[in-house]
Amino acid sequence: MKSKFDKLYLGLMLGIIAPILTMIIVYFINFNAFGINELISYLVGKNVFTKLVSLCVIPNLLLFFIFIRLNYLYSARGVLMATILFAVFVFITKFAL
């Protein structure tokens, strides 16, 4: 029987939301003295923006393995797609900035 949680769009949505939430948490813990635009300029100037974005994708690893363990393969596929989208974003940003 197919679960209502085994959906591609659910995995894609969670795979996009988890890194963004991680970035927000990192912002409030480490960089709350900066505004968002100042923070991005600072991170790009220090050449660590793409590294931070790459590290914020780590929660997708946990989501992926949870979905695999629960045999929600379509949701795991969605998380993998979101991770690939972040990788493309990092690749483009790395060579454009």
C-alpha positions in Angstrom: 0.0 0.0 0.0 1.4 3.4 -1.0 1.6 5.9 1.8 0.3 9.5 1.4 3.8 10.7 2.4 5.5 8.9 -0.5 5.2 11.8 -2.9 7.8 13.3 -5.1 6.6 16.9 -4.5 6.7 16.3 -0.7 10.4 15.3 -0.8 11.2 18.2 -3.2 9.5 20.6 -0.9 11.2 19.3 2.3 14.5 19.1 0.4 14.3 22.8 -0.4 12.9 24.0 3.0 15.4 22.1 5.2 18.5 23.9 3.9 16.7 27.3 4.0 15.8 26.7 7.6 19.3 25.6 8.3 20.6 28.9 6.8 18.1 30.9 9.0 19.3 29.0 12.1 23.0 29.7 11.2 22.1 33.4 10.6 20.5 33.8 14.0 23.2 32.0 15.8 26.3 33.5 14.1 25.4 36.6 12.1 22.4 38.3 13.7 24.3 41.6 13.8 24.2 41.8 10.0 21.2 42.5 7.8 20.5 39.9 5.1 22.0 42.0 2.3 25.1 42.9 4.4 25.5 39.2 5.3 25.5 38.0 1.7 27.9 40.7 0.7 30.2 39.8 3.7 30.1 36.1 2.9 30.7 36.7 -0.8 33.6 39.0 0.1 35.1 36.4 2.3 34.5 33.7 -0.4 32.6 31.5 1.9 29.0 31.9 0.6 29.0 28.8 -1.5 30.6 26.8 1.3 27.9 27.9 3.7 25.2 27.0 1.2 26.8 23.6 0.7 26.9 22.9 4.4 23.3 23.9 4.8 22.3 21.1 2.5 23.5 18.4 5.1 20.0 18.1 6.6 18.9 16.7 3.3 21.1 13.7 3.9 19.1 12.9 7.1 15.8 13.4 5.2 17.0 11.2 2.4 18.0 8.3 4.7 14.8 8.6 6.7 12.8 8.3 3.5 14.8 5.4 2.3 14.5 3.6 5.7 10.7 4.1 5.6 10.7 2.9 2.0 9.3 6.2 0.7 11.3 6.1 -2.5 9.4 8.9 -4.3 10.0 11.2 -1.4 13.7 10.3 -1.3 13.8 11.0 -5.0 12.4 14.5 -4.4 15.0 15.2 -1.7 17.7 14.1 -4.1 16.3 16.4 -6.8 16.3 19.3 -4.3 19.9 18.5 -3.4 20.9 18.5 -7.1 19.2 21.8 -7.5 21.2 23.3 -4.7 24.4 21.8 -6.2 23.6 23.5 -9.5 23.0 26.7 -7.6 26.3 26.4 -5.8 28.2 25.6 -9.0 26.7 28.6 -10.9 27.3 30.9 -7.9 30.8 29.7 -7.4 31.9 30.6 -10.9 29.7 33.7 -11.3 30.8 35.5 -8.2 
